[in-house]
Amino acid sequence: MNELRRLLEYARPYRGRMAVALLAMVVYAAGNGALAYTVKFVFDHVLIAAQHVGPVALFILLAYGTKGIGAYVSGFLMADVGQRVVRDLRNRLYRHTLDQSAAFFSRRTTGALVSRITNDVNQLQNVVSETVADLARESLAVVVFAGLMFWFDWRLALVTLTAAPLVVYPLVRLGQRVRRISHRGQEEMAHVTHIATEGLAGHRIVKAFGAEQREARRFGDATQRLYRTNIKIMSAVSALPPTMEMIGAVALIGALWWGSDRIASKDLSPGDFASFLTAAFMMYGPIKKLSRVNASIQQAISAATRVFEMLDTHSEVRDKAGAPALAPLRSTVEFRDVGFAYLDDPSRFILRHVNFRVRAGQVAAIVGLSGAGKTTLVNLIPRFYDVAEGAILVDGIDIRDVALASLRAQTALVTQETVLFDDTVAANIAYGVPNAPRDAVIAAAETAHADEFIRQLPGGYEAHIGERGQRLSGGQRQRLAIARALLKNCPLLVLDEATSALDAESEALVQDALARLMMNRTTFVIAHRLSTVRRADLIIALRKGEVAEVGTHEQLVDRPDGVYAKLYALQSFDDDRAAEGSVTA
């Protein structure tokens, strides 16, 4: 029940509304009790002596009205509290997830994360808005009905309620079963979300390879497993009410046998006994609801376990207590004996004994064969991951000792896989500087040679580009990403194959923009294009996660057995073949 207590803590800011809702529940329970008590007057006065018909009828109307007002106010306020709690919890969960390290996202699928934020949190809404309300409202009703029964005849009440303990065992067993199955059902729902997200995001590949039927079959298999799990839950939940009704029937038979004897001995009037039976019948409705409340609570506890498991997962990349802001870069960025391994496989180092120093304003090119660790290396600079060994120093200060936000505020990034958002062109360019004036946005676009095609779009800078910028070509998306980095205007720049998506004409334009962007900035470039690498002030050649050689193009190209010389020769050969092919064509 620890998860349930943690969940209800989120309702604490709204305890005023919950107090009013509780008061309305008392009104609802009182209205129910008044209706049961009125039956006594109907039998003893209205039906037998035809007395007080008007007052009794008016009292019944007032009782129903009171009950209705109590039900409406309590239901509305608790639903409002539930929506607020779910909003707050979902916002916190989303922000907490965004704060996680890159390693966190590499270990989980997007669909599973979305399922936690949507489906699991939705499960919790029911427990706060409906289940807790039902628990309080129906419990109050049971107390009122039981009190009436004892008021009329405590001995008869004891006979009727002897079956109540028999309900406890099936309730406990049901709760255990529902919680187990619910956890499995939430995992199946996460799998369904994952398959749907993956298929929709990769719809072009699905179509290109004619895999629509296969993907639909995968999704159908997942939803079938979810269906079977949900049916097991419904089977367990639906089994208890009939069981409770049977137990209640036995109790009522005992009440009839005992009550008829009490009426015959004049110890109980027919009206008292009728009110007693009415209270007993009315009480079993709330009791059946409470049995379902227990099942709902067990489902919510299962969902809460998954949600709080996420909230209790803390990023490996965190600020130290009282970490100061990083001062603007002045002199050097240094990798000092850096080693890196992923947490799920700490014995397998991706990088080992990496040592080099880049002076402020220099361009450092990272080269190496695929899998050498180039992207991993540059991902360590903005602390997407933390080093396992050694340190990365900016002006002699370990970047782990400064505020993470201040480090990333000085770093701009352009990646090979361009990430844009379903928003306007202007909003995407100003993503790192949301309040940038329009003139600055346009200037960045002009420098990135993006202004011309932007103005041709319907709506210009206010045109929506679709999810991941799918309404633009690859080269256009890349130029927007470069404009975004230009506008952020950071002293540290990371370019990961920044021109890979451009055709020859666009590349010439963007290379010029990048040259101006890199001017007086410390730039780390991952590139295979010789034109980019040759202009670098420093080339770091990686081989199997280690620095094989460091130097300028002129220093490294003449080393016959060097990593860079081999890469240079290989690409020169490929370029010559491409040139011959174009001439032949």
Long-range contacts (C-beta under 8 A, 24 or more apart in sequence): 1-301, 3-301, 3-304, 3-305, 3-308, 4-127, 4-297, 4-300, 4-301, 4-304, 6-304, 6-308, 7-85, 7-89, 7-124, 7-127, 7-128, 7-300, 7-304, 8-128, 8-132, 10-85, 10-88, 10-89, 10-128, 11-81, 11-85, 11-128, 14-80, 14-81, 14-84, 14-85, 17-77, 17-80, 17-81, 18-77, 18-78, 18-81, 20-73, 20-77, 21-73, 21-74, 21-77, 21-78, 21-81, 21-133, 22-74, 22-136, 24-69, 24-70, 24-71, 24-72, 24-73, 24-74, 24-77, 25-70, 25-74, 25-133, 25-136, 25-137, 25-140, 26-70, 26-140, 27-66, 27-67, 27-69, 27-70, 27-73, 28-66, 28-67, 28-70, 28-71, 28-74, 28-137, 28-140, 28-141, 29-70, 29-137, 29-140, 29-141, 29-143, 29-144, 30-66, 30-70, 30-144, 31-63, 31-64, 31-65, 31-66, 31-67, 31-68, 31-70, 32-67, 32-141, 32-144, 32-145, 32-282, 33-141, 33-144, 33-145, 33-147, 33-148, 33-279, 34-59, 34-62, 34-63, 34-66, 35-60, 35-63, 35-64, 35-67, 35-278, 35-282, 36-145, 36-148, 36-275, 36-278, 36-279, 36-282, 37-148, 37-275, 38-63, 38-275, 39-271, 39-274, 39-275, 39-278, 40-269, 40-271, 40-272, 40-274, 40-275, 41-271, 42-271, 42-274, 43-269, 43-270, 43-271, 43-274, 43-275, 44-269, 44-270, 44-271, 44-272, 45-271, 71-137, 74-133, 74-137, 75-133, 78-128, 78-129, 78-130, 78-132, 78-133, 79-129, 79-130, 79-133, 80-129, 81-128, 81-129, 82-125, 82-126, 82-128, 82-129, 82-130, 83-125, 83-129, 85-124, 85-125, 85-128, 85-129, 86-121, 86-122, 86-124, 86-125, 86-128, 89-121, 89-124, 89-307, 90-117, 90-118, 90-121, 92-311, 93-117, 93-121, 93-307, 93-310, 93-311, 96-310, 96-311, 97-310, 99-315, 100-313, 100-315, 101-315, 101-316, 101-317, 101-384, 101-385, 101-386, 102-379, 102-384, 102-385, 103-316, 103-342, 103-343, 103-344, 103-385, 104-313, 104-315, 104-316, 106-342, 107-344, 109-194, 109-197, 109-198, 110-194, 110-197, 110-198, 110-201, 111-190, 111-191, 111-192, 111-193, 111-194, 111-195, 111-196, 111-197, 111-198, 112-190, 112-191, 112-193, 112-194, 114-193, 114-197, 115-186, 115-189, 115-190, 115-192, 115-193, 115-194, 116-190, 116-306, 116-307, 116-310, 118-193, 119-186, 119-189, 119-190, 119-193, 120-186, 120-303, 120-306, 120-307, 121-303, 121-307, 123-186, 123-299, 123-300, 123-302, 123-303, 124-300, 124-303, 124-304, 124-307, 126-296, 126-299, 126-300, 127-296, 127-297, 127-299, 127-300, 127-304, 130-296, 131-293, 131-296, 131-297, 131-300, 134-289, 134-290, 134-292, 134-293, 135-290, 135-293, 135-297, 137-286, 138-286, 138-287, 138-289, 138-290, 138-293, 139-286, 139-290, 141-282, 141-283, 141-286, 142-283, 142-286, 142-287, 142-290, 145-279, 145-280, 145-282, 145-283, 145-286, 146-279, 146-283, 148-275, 148-276, 148-279, 149-276, 149-279, 149-280, 149-283, 152-268, 152-272, 152-273, 152-275, 152-276, 152-279, 153-259, 153-262, 153-267, 153-268, 153-272, 153-276, 155-258, 156-255, 156-258, 156-259, 156-262, 156-268, 156-276, 157-276, 159-251, 159-254, 159-255, 159-258, 160-251, 160-252, 160-254, 160-255, 160-280, 161-251, 162-251, 162-254, 163-247, 163-248, 163-250, 163-251, 164-251, 166-247, 167-244, 167-247, 167-287, 167-291, 170-239, 170-240, 170-243, 170-244, 171-240, 171-291, 171-294, 174-236, 174-237, 174-239, 174-240, 174-291, 174-294, 174-295, 174-298, 175-294, 175-295, 175-297, 175-298, 176-298, 177-236, 178-233, 178-236, 178-237, 178-295, 178-298, 178-299, 179-298, 179-299, 179-301, 179-302, 181-229, 181-232, 181-233, 181-236, 182-233, 182-298, 182-299, 182-302, 182-303, 183-302, 183-305, 183-306, 184-229, 185-226, 185-229, 185-230, 185-233, 186-302, 186-303, 186-306, 188-222, 188-225, 188-226, 188-229, 189-226, 191-222, 191-225, 191-226, 192-219, 192-222, 192-223, 192-226, 195-219, 195-222, 233-295, 233-299, 236-295, 237-292, 237-295, 240-291, 240-292, 240-295, 241-288, 241-291, 241-292, 244-284, 244-287, 244-288, 244-291, 245-284, 245-288, 248-284, 248-287, 251-280, 252-277, 252-280, 252-281, 255-280, 316-343, 316-385, 316-386, 317-383, 317-384, 317-385, 317-386, 317-404, 318-404, 319-403, 319-404, 320-400, 320-401, 323-401, 323-402, 323-403, 323-404, 324-401, 324-402, 324-403, 325-402, 325-403, 325-406, 326-394, 326-397, 326-399, 326-402, 326-403, 326-406, 326-407, 326-410, 327-395, 328-410, 328-491, 329-360, 329-394, 329-395, 329-410, 329-491, 329-492, 329-522, 330-360, 330-395, 331-359, 331-360, 331-395, 331-396, 332-357, 332-358, 332-359, 332-360, 332-393, 332-394, 332-395, 332-396, 333-357, 333-358, 333-360, 333-381, 333-392, 333-393, 333-394, 333-492, 333-522, 334-358, 334-392, 334-393, 334-394, 334-396, 335-377, 335-390, 335-392, 336-390, 336-391, 336-392, 336-393, 337-389, 337-390, 337-391, 338-380, 338-387, 338-389, 338-390, 338-391, 338-392, 339-387, 339-388, 339-389, 339-390, 340-373, 340-376, 340-380, 340-385, 340-387, 340-388, 340-389, 341-388, 346-388, 349-388, 349-545, 350-376, 350-545, 351-376, 351-377, 351-380, 351-545, 351-546, 352-389, 352-545, 352-546, 353-390, 353-546, 353-547, 354-390, 354-546, 354-547, 355-547, 356-538, 356-540, 356-547, 356-550, 358-522, 358-524, 358-538, 359-522, 359-537, 360-491, 360-522, 361-520, 361-521, 361-522, 362-522, 362-523, 362-537, 362-538, 363-518, 363-523, 363-525, 363-535, 363-536, 363-537, 363-538, 364-522, 364-523, 364-524, 364-525, 364-536, 364-537, 364-538, 364-539, 364-540, 365-525, 365-526, 365-527, 365-532, 365-533, 365-536, 365-538, 365-539, 365-540, 366-524, 366-525, 366-526, 366-540, 366-542, 367-526, 367-527, 367-528, 367-533, 367-539, 367-540, 367-541, 367-542, 367-563, 367-564, 367-567, 368-541, 368-542, 368-543, 368-548, 368-563, 368-567, 369-543, 369-567, 372-542, 372-543, 372-544, 372-545, 373-542, 373-544, 373-545, 374-526, 374-542, 375-496, 375-526, 377-542, 378-494, 378-496, 378-524, 378-526, 381-411, 381-492, 381-494, 381-524, 382-407, 382-408, 382-411, 382-413, 382-494, 383-407, 383-408, 409-490, 410-490, 410-491, 410-492, 411-490, 411-492, 411-493, 411-494, 412-484, 412-485, 412-488, 412-489, 412-490, 412-492, 412-493, 412-494, 413-485, 413-494, 413-496, 414-478, 414-481, 414-482, 414-484, 414-485, 414-493, 414-494, 414-495, 414-496, 414-498, 415-481, 415-496, 415-497, 415-498, 416-496, 416-497, 416-498, 416-500, 416-501, 418-469, 418-474, 418-477, 418-478, 418-480, 418-481, 418-501, 419-468, 419-481, 420-465, 420-468, 420-469, 420-472, 420-477, 420-480, 420-481, 422-464, 422-465, 422-466, 422-467, 422-468, 423-464, 423-465, 424-459, 424-461, 424-462, 424-463, 424-464, 424-465, 425-454, 425-457, 425-460, 425-461, 425-462, 425-463, 425-465, 425-480, 426-461, 426-462, 428-465, 428-469, 428-480, 428-484, 429-480, 429-483, 429-484, 429-487, 430-484, 430-487, 431-484, 432-484, 432-485, 432-487, 432-488, 433-487, 433-488, 436-487, 440-487, 441-483, 441-487, 444-483, 444-484, 444-486, 444-487, 445-480, 445-483, 447-483, 447-486, 447-513, 447-516, 447-517, 448-479, 448-480, 448-482, 448-483, 448-486, 448-510, 448-513, 449-479, 449-506, 449-509, 449-510, 449-512, 449-513, 450-476, 450-479, 450-480, 450-482, 450-483, 453-479, 474-501, 474-502, 475-501, 475-502, 475-503, 475-506, 477-501, 478-502, 478-506, 478-510, 479-506, 479-509, 479-510, 479-513, 482-510, 482-513, 482-514, 482-517, 485-517, 486-513, 486-517, 490-521, 491-521, 491-522, 492-521, 492-522, 492-523, 492-524, 493-517, 493-518, 493-521, 493-522, 493-523, 493-524, 494-523, 494-524, 495-523, 495-524, 495-525, 495-526, 495-527, 496-526, 497-526, 497-527, 497-528, 498-525, 498-527, 499-527, 499-529, 499-532, 528-571, 530-568, 530-571, 530-572, 530-575, 539-564, 541-567
